[in-house]
């Protein structure tokens, strides 16, 4: 299944894909929400890309565009958008800053976000609210896991922007973006979403969701390199001002005869591309990752990971550790809550046993992927028990 829309049939589970990655048998890596491993094919592409830069005389003018436009096409397929709506950016923070620069905000208005949300979005919202005299409403983590209800309750007639992700980054708490988007537009607010912790393992369809801006870093669930991201800009927002001024954002720049300072911007979202967006190493690697995601299918990826997070939840319950309820969490990662907080040094002690997860906030965040299996989950908790008991 290609594209971002949900399939009508129930998605098939994928066979284990570990052979496509270079993960040793004694390594239990349940940490994709931190950094995804790259595919062996991406390593090969990376070597080729570095060799190309070693021989710069082989790089032609067209190569400044080929991988860029291919990346636009691939990311657009992942979210069911047009390539014309996609900008190549450096990070989620770059995308959020681009959106912020092009949005009005006045004293007396408010911006709705999440308490403790990732810095790349929250810090920009804080800055703009402080400058404008607006209020940042930070929705607190709900005890019963119902983020959607509390976010909807925070949106009112004074809300100018709503900026929330598809899930809470520390434990996978689910947020119903469709309901949030519908409510934001109902009150005339702009809807912004960062899907860094979901896209690639949970499909998004912008034609249904209708965000004003959507951004995503590549180095997690997109299987991409660090230092690269993507920004979707809705068609009615594409006449804005980019963060940077460079020739690639100008109309006609692709022509070798027109490398000067064009007066008009390039069509669609291209004007919002970062400077030096023609990254000769990052983009080829990212493109291989997105091609693989599309070949697997996001629904299939999600269906394959779900039994793994379900097994994690069962292990957690057996140890009296809390997790978000099944109907209030995403299927691709999960956070374990300890009654007295995460034990000191737990992450480092697990790492010494070659078991990898992340301590985030008050959670031990576990994020498997298609290279993991149920036996690895069980092994992780065998090691976990030994480490917590102090027998490591």
TORTORGU-719270 format. One record per residue (C-alpha): residue number from 1; residue in one letter; x, y, z. Coordinates in steps of 0.5 Angstrom, whole numbers, plus 2048, in hexadecimal, padded with zeros to 3 digits. Layout:
N
NUM; a; X; Y; Z $
...
***
This chain:
392
1; x; 800; 800; 800 $
2; x; 803; 807; 7FE $
3; x; 801; 80D; 801 $
4; x; 7FE; 810; 807 $
5; x; 7F7; 80E; 807 $
6; x; 7F4; 808; 80B $
7; x; 7F3; 802; 808 $
8; x; 7EC; 7FF; 808 $
9; x; 7EE; 7F8; 809 $
10; x; 7F2; 7F6; 810 $
11; x; 7F9; 7F7; 80E $
12; x; 7FE; 7F1; 80E $
13; x; 803; 7F0; 813 $
14; x; 80A; 7F0; 810 $
15; x; 80F; 7EA; 811 $
16; x; 815; 7EC; 815 $
17; x; 819; 7F1; 812 $
18; x; 820; 7F1; 816 $
19; x; 824; 7EE; 810 $
20; x; 823; 7F5; 80D $
21; x; 827; 7F8; 813 $
22; x; 82E; 7F7; 816 $
23; x; 82B; 7F5; 81D $
24; x; 830; 7F0; 820 $
25; x; 82C; 7EA; 823 $
26; x; 82E; 7EC; 82B $
27; x; 82B; 7F3; 82A $
28; x; 824; 7F4; 82C $
29; x; 822; 7FB; 829 $
30; x; 81B; 7FE; 82B $
31; x; 81D; 805; 82A $
32; x; 81B; 807; 823 $
33; x; 817; 80D; 826 $
34; x; 81E; 810; 828 $
35; x; 822; 80E; 822 $
36; x; 820; 809; 81D $
37; x; 826; 805; 81A $
38; x; 827; 806; 813 $
39; x; 826; 800; 80E $
40; x; 82C; 7FC; 80B $
41; x; 82A; 7FF; 804 $
42; x; 82A; 806; 807 $
43; x; 831; 805; 809 $
44; x; 833; 803; 802 $
45; x; 830; 809; 7FF $
46; x; 833; 80D; 805 $
47; x; 83A; 80B; 802 $
48; x; 838; 80C; 7FB $
49; x; 836; 813; 7FD $
50; x; 83C; 815; 801 $
51; x; 841; 812; 7FB $
52; x; 83D; 817; 7F6 $
53; x; 83F; 81D; 7FB $
54; x; 846; 81A; 7FB $
55; x; 846; 81B; 7F3 $
56; x; 842; 822; 7F3 $
57; x; 843; 822; 7EB $
58; x; 83E; 81D; 7EA $
59; x; 838; 821; 7ED $
60; x; 835; 825; 7E8 $
61; x; 830; 82A; 7E9 $
62; x; 82A; 825; 7E8 $
63; x; 82C; 822; 7EE $
64; x; 82A; 828; 7F2 $
65; x; 823; 826; 7F1 $
66; x; 822; 81F; 7EF $
67; x; 823; 81C; 7F7 $
68; x; 81F; 822; 7F9 $
69; x; 819; 821; 7F5 $
70; x; 819; 81A; 7F6 $
71; x; 819; 81B; 7FD $
72; x; 813; 820; 7FC $
73; x; 80F; 81A; 7F8 $
74; x; 810; 815; 7FE $
75; x; 80F; 819; 804 $
76; x; 808; 81B; 800 $
77; x; 806; 814; 7FF $
78; x; 807; 812; 806 $
79; x; 802; 818; 808 $
80; x; 7FE; 818; 802 $
81; x; 800; 81F; 800 $
82; x; 802; 822; 7F9 $
83; x; 80A; 822; 7F9 $
84; x; 808; 82A; 7F7 $
85; x; 806; 82A; 7FF $
86; x; 80D; 828; 802 $
87; x; 813; 82C; 804 $
88; x; 81A; 829; 806 $
89; x; 81C; 82B; 80C $
90; x; 821; 82A; 812 $
91; x; 81D; 828; 817 $
92; x; 816; 828; 81B $
93; x; 818; 82F; 81E $
94; x; 81A; 832; 817 $
95; x; 813; 830; 815 $
96; x; 80F; 833; 81B $
97; x; 813; 839; 81B $
98; x; 811; 83A; 813 $
99; x; 80A; 839; 815 $
100; x; 80B; 83E; 81B $
101; x; 80E; 843; 817 $
102; x; 808; 843; 812 $
103; x; 802; 843; 817 $
104; x; 7FF; 849; 81B $
105; x; 7FE; 849; 823 $
106; x; 7FB; 84E; 827 $
107; x; 7FB; 850; 82E $
108; x; 7F5; 84D; 831 $
109; x; 7F5; 847; 82D $
110; x; 7F8; 840; 82F $
111; x; 7FC; 83A; 82C $
112; x; 7FA; 833; 82E $
113; x; 800; 82E; 82F $
114; x; 802; 829; 834 $
115; x; 805; 829; 83A $
116; x; 80C; 826; 83A $
117; x; 80C; 826; 832 $
118; x; 812; 825; 82E $
119; x; 816; 82B; 82E $
120; x; 816; 82C; 827 $
121; x; 80F; 82E; 827 $
122; x; 80E; 831; 82E $
123; x; 814; 836; 82E $
124; x; 811; 839; 828 $
125; x; 80A; 83A; 82B $
126; x; 80D; 83D; 831 $
127; x; 811; 842; 82D $
128; x; 80B; 844; 829 $
129; x; 806; 845; 82F $
130; x; 80B; 849; 833 $
131; x; 80C; 84D; 82D $
132; x; 805; 84E; 82B $
133; x; 802; 84E; 832 $
134; x; 7FE; 848; 831 $
135; x; 7FD; 842; 836 $
136; x; 800; 83B; 835 $
137; x; 7FB; 836; 837 $
138; x; 7FF; 830; 839 $
139; x; 7FA; 82A; 83A $
140; x; 7FD; 826; 83F $
141; x; 7FE; 81E; 83F $
142; x; 7F7; 81B; 840 $
143; x; 7F7; 816; 846 $
144; x; 7F2; 811; 842 $
145; x; 7F6; 812; 83B $
146; x; 7F1; 816; 837 $
147; x; 7F5; 81C; 834 $
148; x; 7F0; 81D; 82F $
149; x; 7EA; 81F; 833 $
150; x; 7EF; 824; 837 $
151; x; 7F1; 827; 831 $
152; x; 7EB; 828; 82E $
153; x; 7E8; 82B; 835 $
154; x; 7EE; 830; 834 $
155; x; 7EC; 833; 82D $
156; x; 7E8; 839; 82E $
157; x; 7E6; 83F; 82A $
158; x; 7EC; 842; 82C $
159; x; 7F1; 83D; 829 $
160; x; 7F5; 83F; 823 $
161; x; 7FA; 839; 822 $
162; x; 7F9; 832; 825 $
163; x; 800; 82E; 824 $
164; x; 7FF; 827; 827 $
165; x; 803; 820; 824 $
166; x; 7FF; 819; 823 $
167; x; 802; 816; 829 $
168; x; 805; 819; 82F $
169; x; 80D; 818; 82F $
170; x; 80F; 814; 835 $
171; x; 809; 80F; 836 $
172; x; 806; 80E; 82F $
173; x; 7FF; 811; 832 $
174; x; 7FA; 812; 82C $
175; x; 7F7; 819; 829 $
176; x; 7F2; 818; 824 $
177; x; 7F4; 81E; 81F $
178; x; 7EE; 81D; 81B $
179; x; 7EA; 820; 821 $
180; x; 7EF; 825; 823 $
181; x; 7F0; 828; 81C $
182; x; 7E8; 828; 81B $
183; x; 7E7; 82C; 821 $
184; x; 7ED; 831; 820 $
185; x; 7EA; 832; 819 $
186; x; 7E3; 833; 81C $
187; x; 7E6; 839; 820 $
188; x; 7EA; 83C; 81B $
189; x; 7F1; 839; 81E $
190; x; 7F7; 837; 81A $
191; x; 7F8; 830; 81B $
192; x; 800; 82E; 81B $
193; x; 802; 827; 81C $
194; x; 809; 823; 81D $
195; x; 809; 81C; 81B $
196; x; 810; 81A; 81D $
197; x; 80E; 815; 822 $
198; x; 809; 812; 81D $
199; x; 80A; 813; 816 $
200; x; 80D; 80C; 813 $
201; x; 809; 808; 818 $
202; x; 802; 80B; 818 $
203; x; 7FF; 80E; 811 $
204; x; 7FD; 815; 811 $
205; x; 7F8; 818; 80B $
206; x; 7F9; 81F; 80A $
207; x; 7F3; 81F; 806 $
208; x; 7EF; 81D; 80B $
209; x; 7F2; 820; 811 $
210; x; 7F3; 827; 80E $
211; x; 7F9; 82A; 812 $
212; x; 7FC; 831; 810 $
213; x; 803; 82E; 812 $
214; x; 805; 827; 813 $
215; x; 80D; 826; 815 $
216; x; 811; 820; 816 $
217; x; 818; 81E; 817 $
218; x; 81B; 819; 813 $
219; x; 820; 815; 818 $
220; x; 81A; 811; 81C $
221; x; 814; 80D; 819 $
222; x; 816; 810; 812 $
223; x; 81D; 80C; 813 $
224; x; 821; 812; 810 $
225; x; 827; 815; 812 $
226; x; 828; 81B; 818 $
227; x; 827; 822; 815 $
228; x; 822; 821; 810 $
229; x; 81A; 822; 810 $
230; x; 814; 824; 80C $
231; x; 80F; 829; 80D $
232; x; 808; 829; 80A $
233; x; 805; 830; 808 $
234; x; 7FD; 830; 806 $
235; x; 7FC; 833; 800 $
236; x; 7F9; 839; 803 $
237; x; 7FF; 83A; 807 $
238; x; 804; 83A; 801 $
239; x; 804; 841; 800 $
240; x; 808; 843; 806 $
241; x; 80F; 845; 808 $
242; x; 815; 840; 809 $
243; x; 81A; 840; 80E $
244; x; 820; 841; 809 $
245; x; 821; 844; 803 $
246; x; 825; 840; 7FD $
247; x; 824; 83F; 7F6 $
248; x; 821; 838; 7F7 $
249; x; 81B; 83B; 7FA $
250; x; 81A; 83F; 7F3 $
251; x; 817; 83E; 7ED $
252; x; 81B; 83B; 7E7 $
253; x; 821; 839; 7EB $
254; x; 821; 832; 7E9 $
255; x; 823; 835; 7E2 $
256; x; 82B; 835; 7E1 $
257; x; 82A; 83C; 7DD $
258; x; 826; 83F; 7E3 $
259; x; 82A; 83F; 7E9 $
260; x; 829; 846; 7EB $
261; x; 825; 849; 7F0 $
262; x; 81E; 848; 7EE $
263; x; 819; 84D; 7F0 $
264; x; 813; 848; 7F1 $
265; x; 813; 842; 7F5 $
266; x; 813; 83A; 7F3 $
267; x; 80C; 837; 7F3 $
268; x; 808; 834; 7F8 $
269; x; 80C; 832; 7FF $
270; x; 813; 833; 7FC $
271; x; 814; 83A; 7FE $
272; x; 814; 837; 805 $
273; x; 81A; 832; 804 $
274; x; 820; 833; 808 $
275; x; 827; 836; 805 $
276; x; 82B; 830; 802 $
277; x; 826; 82C; 802 $
278; x; 829; 828; 7FC $
279; x; 82D; 823; 802 $
280; x; 831; 81F; 7FD $
281; x; 831; 81A; 803 $
282; x; 82B; 81A; 808 $
283; x; 826; 81A; 802 $
284; x; 828; 814; 7FE $
285; x; 828; 810; 805 $
286; x; 821; 813; 807 $
287; x; 81E; 811; 800 $
288; x; 820; 80A; 801 $
289; x; 81D; 80A; 808 $
290; x; 816; 80D; 806 $
291; x; 816; 808; 800 $
292; x; 816; 802; 804 $
293; x; 811; 805; 809 $
294; x; 80C; 806; 803 $
295; x; 80E; 7FF; 800 $
296; x; 80C; 7FC; 807 $
297; x; 806; 800; 808 $
298; x; 805; 805; 80E $
299; x; 7FF; 801; 810 $
300; x; 803; 7FA; 810 $
301; x; 808; 7FD; 814 $
302; x; 803; 7FF; 819 $
303; x; 800; 7F8; 819 $
304; x; 807; 7F5; 81A $
305; x; 809; 7F9; 820 $
306; x; 803; 7F9; 824 $
307; x; 803; 7F2; 827 $
308; x; 80A; 7F4; 829 $
309; x; 808; 7FA; 82D $
310; x; 802; 7F6; 82F $
311; x; 807; 7F1; 832 $
312; x; 80B; 7F6; 835 $
313; x; 804; 7F8; 839 $
314; x; 803; 7F1; 83B $
315; x; 80A; 7F1; 83E $
316; x; 809; 7F8; 841 $
317; x; 802; 7F6; 845 $
318; x; 806; 7F0; 848 $
319; x; 80B; 7F4; 84B $
320; x; 805; 7F9; 84D $
321; x; 808; 7FF; 849 $
322; x; 803; 803; 846 $
323; x; 802; 805; 83E $
324; x; 7FD; 809; 83A $
325; x; 7F6; 805; 839 $
326; x; 7F6; 801; 833 $
327; x; 7F1; 805; 830 $
328; x; 7F5; 80C; 832 $
329; x; 7FC; 80A; 82F $
330; x; 7FF; 809; 828 $
331; x; 801; 802; 826 $
332; x; 808; 803; 824 $
333; x; 80B; 806; 82B $
334; x; 809; 806; 832 $
335; x; 80C; 809; 839 $
336; x; 80C; 805; 83F $
337; x; 80B; 809; 846 $
338; x; 80E; 807; 84C $
339; x; 80A; 808; 853 $
340; x; 810; 80C; 856 $
341; x; 813; 80E; 84F $
342; x; 818; 80B; 84B $
343; x; 81E; 808; 84F $
344; x; 824; 80C; 84F $
345; x; 829; 809; 849 $
346; x; 824; 804; 846 $
347; x; 826; 806; 83F $
348; x; 82D; 806; 840 $
349; x; 82D; 7FF; 843 $
350; x; 828; 7FC; 83E $
351; x; 82D; 7FF; 838 $
352; x; 833; 7FB; 83C $
353; x; 82F; 7F5; 83A $
354; x; 82E; 7F7; 833 $
355; x; 826; 7F9; 834 $
356; x; 824; 7FF; 832 $
357; x; 81E; 804; 833 $
358; x; 81E; 80B; 836 $
359; x; 81C; 80E; 83C $
360; x; 818; 814; 83A $
361; x; 815; 818; 840 $
362; x; 812; 814; 845 $
363; x; 811; 80E; 840 $
364; x; 816; 808; 83D $
365; x; 814; 809; 836 $
366; x; 814; 803; 832 $
367; x; 813; 803; 82A $
368; x; 814; 7FD; 826 $
369; x; 814; 7FC; 81E $
370; x; 814; 7F7; 819 $
371; x; 81B; 7F5; 81B $
372; x; 818; 7F2; 822 $
373; x; 814; 7EC; 824 $
374; x; 811; 7EA; 82A $
375; x; 817; 7E6; 82C $
376; x; 81B; 7EC; 82D $
377; x; 815; 7EF; 831 $
378; x; 815; 7EA; 836 $
379; x; 81D; 7EA; 836 $
380; x; 81D; 7F1; 837 $
381; x; 818; 7F0; 83E $
382; x; 81D; 7EA; 840 $
383; x; 822; 7EF; 840 $
384; x; 81E; 7F5; 843 $
385; x; 81C; 7F0; 849 $
386; x; 823; 7EF; 84A $
387; x; 826; 7F6; 84A $
388; x; 820; 7F9; 84E $
389; x; 822; 7F3; 853 $
390; x; 829; 7F6; 853 $
391; x; 82C; 7EF; 850 $
392; x; 82F; 7F2; 84A $
***
